[in-house]
Amino acid sequence: MRLSELSGKEIVDVKKAERLGILGQTDLEINENGQIVALIIPSVKWFGFKKNGSEIRVPWRHIKKIGTDMIIIDIPDVHYEEKS
């Protein structure tokens, strides 16, 4: 799958039933082989403004399904990695 095919898809957490962001407004963590390791999703406050320095790191292994409109993730609560 190409990066352009992923761009614009909503990222949805299946456990929390919550929209985390849109791919394209997130950063990708890529290893030296060019593989995506994780999605880095900025936390959003009221009215779409970003919280200062706060973001969620979603390891690639927690992506369960990539559909036509969204990416479904399933992150165990203990693995939610918030960076500040």
Secondary structure, DSSP 8 states (H G I E B T S, - for coil): --HHHHTT-EEEETTTTEEEEETTSSEEEE-TTS-EEEEEEEEE-GGG-EEEEEEEEEEGGGEEEE-SSEEEE---GGG-EEE-
